[in-house]
Amino acid sequence: MTLITRLPSAPDSTIAQAATSFLTEVSAPVMVHHCHRSFLFAELLGEKTGRRADKEALYIGALFHDLGLDHATEGEEPFEVRGGNAAETFLLARGADSRLASSVNTAISLHTDLASADHDLPEVALLHMGAMVDVVGMRIDEIPTKTLERILEEHPRSGCKSHLKNLLNAEALRHPTSNIATALRDLDLDSLIDQAPFDS
């Protein structure tokens, strides 16, 4: 008998469904899959480390964490701050609880900060870790092989590395003092993305 590897489920609230629909409408499929993989990795690392996040906040944060990057929203702030603000506005406009909206904003705004892995708020720490798994393969050894295969089957990468590098480098040109610009310059983020243990 073949055992089915079960993945963490998405919340089924009205606001979570609205976020899912919005992401699908406005983002390229490669980014939609990246965001869903980031949520799944975040949930799995939360289970492994015993960190319990608000699932709705983590899910919506993961879905919207690159909203500012994907759509090059105008503004002097870096993409993660613009995206966090846009996510909060989206949630409040649809009647979401202000605490949920604020939590999502905080998680998104801090997800590019390397110190966020140790943040007191689980939503912040786990969103950062989940995204890092998908972008550079950090902590991927903590994801069971069969589970990883299932995630990549349901949410294929389809050129994610090159797509992300293009977006991140464009963002760095617009915001040369941002976390992303610093990572590209000081940590050779392009190479870290290329070396991540994924085909594309």
C-alpha positions as protocol buffer text, in pm:
chain_id: "A"
residue {
  index: 1
  type: MET
  ca { x: 0 y: 0 z: 0 }
}
residue {
  index: 2
  type: THR
  ca { x: 132 y: 344 z: -96 }
}
residue {
  index: 3
  type: LEU
  ca { x: 120 y: 598 z: 184 }
}
residue {
  index: 4
  type: ILE
  ca { x: 11 y: 947 z: 83 }
}
residue {
  index: 5
  type: THR
  ca { x: 234 y: 1226 z: 208 }
}
residue {
  index: 6
  type: ARG
  ca { x: 1 y: 1488 z: 349 }
}
residue {
  index: 7
  type: LEU
  ca { x: 95 y: 1852 z: 332 }
}
residue {
  index: 8
  type: PRO
  ca { x: -12 y: 2122 z: 577 }
}
residue {
  index: 9
  type: SER
  ca { x: -357 y: 2252 z: 490 }
}
residue {
  index: 10
  type: ALA
  ca { x: -437 y: 2613 z: 411 }
}
residue {
  index: 11
  type: PRO
  ca { x: -687 y: 2793 z: 634 }
}
residue {
  index: 12
  type: ASP
  ca { x: -1036 y: 2798 z: 485 }
}
residue {
  index: 13
  type: SER
  ca { x: -1158 y: 3131 z: 623 }
}
residue {
  index: 14
  type: THR
  ca { x: -1323 y: 3382 z: 392 }
}
residue {
  index: 15
  type: ILE
  ca { x: -1031 y: 3624 z: 418 }
}
residue {
  index: 16
  type: ALA
  ca { x: -775 y: 3350 z: 345 }
}
residue {
  index: 17
  type: GLN
  ca { x: -973 y: 3246 z: 38 }
}
residue {
  index: 18
  type: ALA
  ca { x: -987 y: 3609 z: -74 }
}
residue {
  index: 19
  type: ALA
  ca { x: -609 y: 3633 z: -39 }
}
residue {
  index: 20
  type: THR
  ca { x: -563 y: 3315 z: -243 }
}
residue {
  index: 21
  type: SER
  ca { x: -785 y: 3447 z: -521 }
}
residue {
  index: 22
  type: PHE
  ca { x: -613 y: 3785 z: -524 }
}
residue {
  index: 23
  type: LEU
  ca { x: -266 y: 3635 z: -546 }
}
residue {
  index: 24
  type: THR
  ca { x: -373 y: 3416 z: -839 }
}
residue {
  index: 25
  type: GLU
  ca { x: -525 y: 3715 z: -1018 }
}
residue {
  index: 26
  type: VAL
  ca { x: -233 y: 3955 z: -986 }
}
residue {
  index: 27
  type: SER
  ca { x: 83 y: 3742 z: -978 }
}
residue {
  index: 28
  type: ALA
  ca { x: 261 y: 3528 z: -1233 }
}
residue {
  index: 29
  type: PRO
  ca { x: 220 y: 3152 z: -1176 }
}
residue {
  index: 30
  type: VAL
  ca { x: 590 y: 3118 z: -1085 }
}
residue {
  index: 31
  type: MET
  ca { x: 536 y: 3362 z: -796 }
}
residue {
  index: 32
  type: VAL
  ca { x: 207 y: 3204 z: -691 }
}
residue {
  index: 33
  type: HIS
  ca { x: 383 y: 2870 z: -651 }
}
residue {
  index: 34
  type: HIS
  ca { x: 678 y: 3032 z: -471 }
}
residue {
  index: 35
  type: CYS
  ca { x: 442 y: 3187 z: -218 }
}
residue {
  index: 36
  type: HIS
  ca { x: 256 y: 2862 z: -157 }
}
residue {
  index: 37
  type: ARG
  ca { x: 582 y: 2670 z: -116 }
}
residue {
  index: 38
  type: SER
  ca { x: 702 y: 2932 z: 132 }
}
residue {
  index: 39
  type: PHE
  ca { x: 389 y: 2877 z: 341 }
}
residue {
  index: 40
  type: LEU
  ca { x: 427 y: 2499 z: 335 }
}
residue {
  index: 41
  type: PHE
  ca { x: 794 y: 2516 z: 433 }
}
residue {
  index: 42
  type: ALA
  ca { x: 710 y: 2764 z: 709 }
}
residue {
  index: 43
  type: GLU
  ca { x: 438 y: 2538 z: 848 }
}
residue {
  index: 44
  type: LEU
  ca { x: 664 y: 2234 z: 840 }
}
residue {
  index: 45
  type: LEU
  ca { x: 947 y: 2415 z: 1016 }
}
residue {
  index: 46
  type: GLY
  ca { x: 699 y: 2541 z: 1272 }
}
residue {
  index: 47
  type: GLU
  ca { x: 593 y: 2184 z: 1344 }
}
residue {
  index: 48
  type: LYS
  ca { x: 955 y: 2072 z: 1367 }
}
residue {
  index: 49
  type: THR
  ca { x: 1068 y: 2353 z: 1596 }
}
residue {
  index: 50
  type: GLY
  ca { x: 754 y: 2368 z: 1807 }
}
residue {
  index: 51
  type: ARG
  ca { x: 682 y: 2729 z: 1715 }
}
residue {
  index: 52
  type: ARG
  ca { x: 308 y: 2785 z: 1688 }
}
residue {
  index: 53
  type: ALA
  ca { x: 207 y: 3069 z: 1461 }
}
residue {
  index: 54
  type: ASP
  ca { x: -138 y: 3203 z: 1385 }
}
residue {
  index: 55
  type: LYS
  ca { x: -203 y: 2991 z: 1077 }
}
residue {
  index: 56
  type: GLU
  ca { x: -417 y: 3250 z: 902 }
}
residue {
  index: 57
  type: ALA
  ca { x: -158 y: 3523 z: 953 }
}
residue {
  index: 58
  type: LEU
  ca { x: 125 y: 3295 z: 839 }
}
residue {
  index: 59
  type: TYR
  ca { x: -67 y: 3182 z: 531 }
}
residue {
  index: 60
  type: ILE
  ca { x: -168 y: 3530 z: 418 }
}
residue {
  index: 61
  type: GLY
  ca { x: 178 y: 3664 z: 500 }
}
residue {
  index: 62
  type: ALA
  ca { x: 336 y: 3394 z: 285 }
}
residue {
  index: 63
  type: LEU
  ca { x: 97 y: 3457 z: -3 }
}
residue {
  index: 64
  type: PHE
  ca { x: 157 y: 3831 z: 3 }
}
residue {
  index: 65
  type: HIS
  ca { x: 522 y: 3846 z: 110 }
}
residue {
  index: 66
  type: ASP
  ca { x: 647 y: 3937 z: -238 }
}
residue {
  index: 67
  type: LEU
  ca { x: 354 y: 4157 z: -336 }
}
residue {
  index: 68
  type: GLY
  ca { x: 574 y: 4467 z: -336 }
}
residue {
  index: 69
  type: LEU
  ca { x: 847 y: 4288 z: -533 }
}
residue {
  index: 70
  type: ASP
  ca { x: 620 y: 4131 z: -792 }
}
residue {
  index: 71
  type: HIS
  ca { x: 439 y: 4453 z: -874 }
}
residue {
  index: 72
  type: ALA
  ca { x: 710 y: 4714 z: -820 }
}
residue {
  index: 73
  type: THR
  ca { x: 480 y: 4934 z: -614 }
}
residue {
  index: 74
  type: GLU
  ca { x: 605 y: 5289 z: -605 }
}
residue {
  index: 75
  type: GLY
  ca { x: 758 y: 5439 z: -295 }
}
residue {
  index: 76
  type: GLU
  ca { x: 1082 y: 5515 z: -116 }
}
residue {
  index: 77
  type: GLU
  ca { x: 1058 y: 5213 z: 114 }
}
residue {
  index: 78
  type: PRO
  ca { x: 1195 y: 4870 z: 16 }
}
residue {
  index: 79
  type: PHE
  ca { x: 959 y: 4618 z: -138 }
}
residue {
  index: 80
  type: GLU
  ca { x: 895 y: 4424 z: 183 }
}
residue {
  index: 81
  type: VAL
  ca { x: 766 y: 4736 z: 359 }
}
residue {
  index: 82
  type: ARG
  ca { x: 553 y: 4837 z: 62 }
}
residue {
  index: 83
  type: GLY
  ca { x: 420 y: 4485 z: 37 }
}
residue {
  index: 84
  type: GLY
  ca { x: 342 y: 4468 z: 407 }
}
residue {
  index: 85
  type: ASN
  ca { x: 150 y: 4793 z: 390 }
}
residue {
  index: 86
  type: ALA
  ca { x: -38 y: 4678 z: 80 }
}
residue {
  index: 87
  type: ALA
  ca { x: -131 y: 4351 z: 250 }
}
residue {
  index: 88
  type: GLU
  ca { x: -260 y: 4533 z: 559 }
}
residue {
  index: 89
  type: THR
  ca { x: -468 y: 4766 z: 341 }
}
residue {
  index: 90
  type: PHE
  ca { x: -611 y: 4466 z: 153 }
}
residue {
  index: 91
  type: LEU
  ca { x: -709 y: 4292 z: 475 }
}
residue {
  index: 92
  type: LEU
  ca { x: -863 y: 4593 z: 647 }
}
residue {
  index: 93
  type: ALA
  ca { x: -1064 y: 4679 z: 334 }
}
residue {
  index: 94
  type: ARG
  ca { x: -1222 y: 4335 z: 355 }
}
residue {
  index: 95
  type: GLY
  ca { x: -1312 y: 4358 z: 720 }
}
residue {
  index: 96
  type: ALA
  ca { x: -1023 y: 4160 z: 867 }
}
residue {
  index: 97
  type: ASP
  ca { x: -937 y: 4199 z: 1233 }
}
residue {
  index: 98
  type: SER
  ca { x: -685 y: 4479 z: 1284 }
}
residue {
  index: 99
  type: ARG
  ca { x: -457 y: 4248 z: 1483 }
}
residue {
  index: 100
  type: LEU
  ca { x: -445 y: 4002 z: 1194 }
}
residue {
  index: 101
  type: ALA
  ca { x: -372 y: 4280 z: 947 }
}
residue {
  index: 102
  type: SER
  ca { x: -96 y: 4421 z: 1168 }
}
residue {
  index: 103
  type: SER
  ca { x: 60 y: 4078 z: 1224 }
}
residue {
  index: 104
  type: VAL
  ca { x: 67 y: 4009 z: 850 }
}
residue {
  index: 105
  type: ASN
  ca { x: 222 y: 4349 z: 783 }
}
residue {
  index: 106
  type: THR
  ca { x: 493 y: 4291 z: 1043 }
}
residue {
  index: 107
  type: ALA
  ca { x: 579 y: 3943 z: 912 }
}
residue {
  index: 108
  type: ILE
  ca { x: 606 y: 4065 z: 554 }
}
residue {
  index: 109
  type: SER
  ca { x: 799 y: 4380 z: 643 }
}
residue {
  index: 110
  type: LEU
  ca { x: 1062 y: 4182 z: 834 }
}
residue {
  index: 111
  type: HIS
  ca { x: 1092 y: 3872 z: 617 }
}
residue {
  index: 112
  type: THR
  ca { x: 1414 y: 3985 z: 444 }
}
residue {
  index: 113
  type: ASP
  ca { x: 1589 y: 4059 z: 775 }
}
residue {
  index: 114
  type: LEU
  ca { x: 1825 y: 3773 z: 864 }
}
residue {
  index: 115
  type: ALA
  ca { x: 1764 y: 3840 z: 1234 }
}
residue {
  index: 116
  type: SER
  ca { x: 1397 y: 3752 z: 1186 }
}
residue {
  index: 117
  type: ALA
  ca { x: 1474 y: 3382 z: 1229 }
}
residue {
  index: 118
  type: ASP
  ca { x: 1501 y: 3454 z: 1603 }
}
residue {
  index: 119
  type: HIS
  ca { x: 1209 y: 3695 z: 1625 }
}
residue {
  index: 120
  type: ASP
  ca { x: 972 y: 3658 z: 1920 }
}
residue {
  index: 121
  type: LEU
  ca { x: 665 y: 3649 z: 1694 }
}
residue {
  index: 122
  type: PRO
  ca { x: 632 y: 3303 z: 1534 }
}
residue {
  index: 123
  type: GLU
  ca { x: 468 y: 3449 z: 1222 }
}
residue {
  index: 124
  type: VAL
  ca { x: 774 y: 3666 z: 1159 }
}
residue {
  index: 125
  type: ALA
  ca { x: 1028 y: 3391 z: 1225 }
}
residue {
  index: 126
  type: LEU
  ca { x: 849 y: 3122 z: 1027 }
}
residue {
  index: 127
  type: LEU
  ca { x: 771 y: 3336 z: 724 }
}
residue {
  index: 128
  type: HIS
  ca { x: 1138 y: 3431 z: 704 }
}
residue {
  index: 129
  type: MET
  ca { x: 1246 y: 3067 z: 737 }
}
residue {
  index: 130
  type: GLY
  ca { x: 991 y: 2936 z: 488 }
}
residue {
  index: 131
  type: ALA
  ca { x: 1092 y: 3189 z: 226 }
}
residue {
  index: 132
  type: MET
  ca { x: 1461 y: 3116 z: 286 }
}
residue {
  index: 133
  type: VAL
  ca { x: 1405 y: 2746 z: 222 }
}
residue {
  index: 134
  type: ASP
  ca { x: 1251 y: 2821 z: -115 }
}
residue {
  index: 135
  type: VAL
  ca { x: 1494 y: 3092 z: -222 }
}
residue {
  index: 136
  type: VAL
  ca { x: 1834 y: 2958 z: -111 }
}
residue {
  index: 137
  type: GLY
  ca { x: 1759 y: 2611 z: 29 }
}
residue {
  index: 138
  type: MET
  ca { x: 1838 y: 2707 z: 389 }
}
residue {
  index: 139
  type: ARG
  ca { x: 1727 y: 2431 z: 634 }
}
residue {
  index: 140
  type: ILE
  ca { x: 1598 y: 2219 z: 347 }
}
residue {
  index: 141
  type: ASP
  ca { x: 1757 y: 1917 z: 515 }
}
residue {
  index: 142
  type: GLU
  ca { x: 1485 y: 1949 z: 780 }
}
residue {
  index: 143
  type: ILE
  ca { x: 1213 y: 1883 z: 522 }
}
residue {
  index: 144
  type: PRO
  ca { x: 1149 y: 1509 z: 468 }
}
residue {
  index: 145
  type: THR
  ca { x: 1239 y: 1399 z: 115 }
}
residue {
  index: 146
  type: LYS
  ca { x: 894 y: 1262 z: 30 }
}
residue {
  index: 147
  type: THR
  ca { x: 731 y: 1577 z: 161 }
}
residue {
  index: 148
  type: LEU
  ca { x: 963 y: 1795 z: -47 }
}
residue {
  index: 149
  type: GLU
  ca { x: 886 y: 1590 z: -357 }
}
residue {
  index: 150
  type: ARG
  ca { x: 513 y: 1632 z: -297 }
}
residue {
  index: 151
  type: ILE
  ca { x: 548 y: 2009 z: -250 }
}
residue {
  index: 152
  type: LEU
  ca { x: 744 y: 2045 z: -574 }
}
residue {
  index: 153
  type: GLU
  ca { x: 491 y: 1828 z: -755 }
}
residue {
  index: 154
  type: GLU
  ca { x: 198 y: 2042 z: -642 }
}
residue {
  index: 155
  type: HIS
  ca { x: 384 y: 2372 z: -675 }
}
residue {
  index: 156
  type: PRO
  ca { x: 647 y: 2340 z: -950 }
}
residue {
  index: 157
  type: ARG
  ca { x: 935 y: 2587 z: -959 }
}
residue {
  index: 158
  type: SER
  ca { x: 919 y: 2656 z: -1335 }
}
residue {
  index: 159
  type: GLY
  ca { x: 1219 y: 2886 z: -1356 }
}
residue {
  index: 160
  type: CYS
  ca { x: 1181 y: 3037 z: -1010 }
}
residue {
  index: 161
  type: LYS
  ca { x: 1554 y: 3104 z: -964 }
}
residue {
  index: 162
  type: SER
  ca { x: 1595 y: 3323 z: -1271 }
}
residue {
  index: 163
  type: HIS
  ca { x: 1262 y: 3497 z: -1214 }
}
residue {
  index: 164
  type: LEU
  ca { x: 1349 y: 3587 z: -856 }
}
residue {
  index: 165
  type: LYS
  ca { x: 1699 y: 3703 z: -946 }
}
residue {
  index: 166
  type: ASN
  ca { x: 1559 y: 3939 z: -1209 }
}
residue {
  index: 167
  type: LEU
  ca { x: 1308 y: 4086 z: -964 }
}
residue {
  index: 168
  type: LEU
  ca { x: 1558 y: 4116 z: -679 }
}
residue {
  index: 169
  type: ASN
  ca { x: 1825 y: 4282 z: -889 }
}
residue {
  index: 170
  type: ALA
  ca { x: 1574 y: 4531 z: -1026 }
}
residue {
  index: 171
  type: GLU
  ca { x: 1464 y: 4606 z: -669 }
}
residue {
  index: 172
  type: ALA
  ca { x: 1826 y: 4658 z: -562 }
}
residue {
  index: 173
  type: LEU
  ca { x: 1876 y: 4915 z: -835 }
}
residue {
  index: 174
  type: ARG
  ca { x: 1570 y: 5106 z: -717 }
}
residue {
  index: 175
  type: HIS
  ca { x: 1662 y: 5077 z: -348 }
}
residue {
  index: 176
  type: PRO
  ca { x: 2043 y: 5045 z: -315 }
}
residue {
  index: 177
  type: THR
  ca { x: 2041 y: 5058 z: 67 }
}
residue {
  index: 178
  type: SER
  ca { x: 1774 y: 4789 z: 112 }
}
residue {
  index: 179
  type: ASN
  ca { x: 1823 y: 4448 z: 272 }
}
residue {
  index: 180
  type: ILE
  ca { x: 1807 y: 4287 z: -71 }
}
residue {
  index: 181
  type: ALA
  ca { x: 2068 y: 4520 z: -219 }
}
residue {
  index: 182
  type: THR
  ca { x: 2295 y: 4447 z: 77 }
}
residue {
  index: 183
  type: ALA
  ca { x: 2246 y: 4071 z: 38 }
}
residue {
  index: 184
  type: LEU
  ca { x: 2323 y: 4085 z: -332 }
}
residue {
  index: 185
  type: ARG
  ca { x: 2637 y: 4292 z: -271 }
}
residue {
  index: 186
  type: ASP
  ca { x: 2775 y: 4146 z: 52 }
}
residue {
  index: 187
  type: LEU
  ca { x: 2644 y: 3788 z: 51 }
}
residue {
  index: 188
  type: ASP
  ca { x: 2642 y: 3724 z: -326 }
}
residue {
  index: 189
  type: LEU
  ca { x: 2272 y: 3638 z: -310 }
}
residue {
  index: 190
  type: ASP
  ca { x: 2264 y: 3559 z: -682 }
}
residue {
  index: 191
  type: SER
  ca { x: 2511 y: 3275 z: -628 }
}
residue {
  index: 192
  type: LEU
  ca { x: 2324 y: 3149 z: -322 }
}
residue {
  index: 193
  type: ILE
  ca { x: 2007 y: 3129 z: -529 }
}
residue {
  index: 194
  type: ASP
  ca { x: 2190 y: 2949 z: -810 }
}
residue {
  index: 195
  type: GLN
  ca { x: 2338 y: 2699 z: -564 }
}
residue {
  index: 196
  type: ALA
  ca { x: 2008 y: 2616 z: -395 }
}
residue {
  index: 197
  type: PRO
  ca { x: 1930 y: 2243 z: -435 }
}
residue {
  index: 198
  type: PHE
  ca { x: 1651 y: 2290 z: -686 }
}
residue {
  index: 199
  type: ASP
  ca { x: 1652 y: 2240 z: -1062 }
}
residue {
  index: 200
  type: SER
  ca { x: 1520 y: 2585 z: -1141 }
}
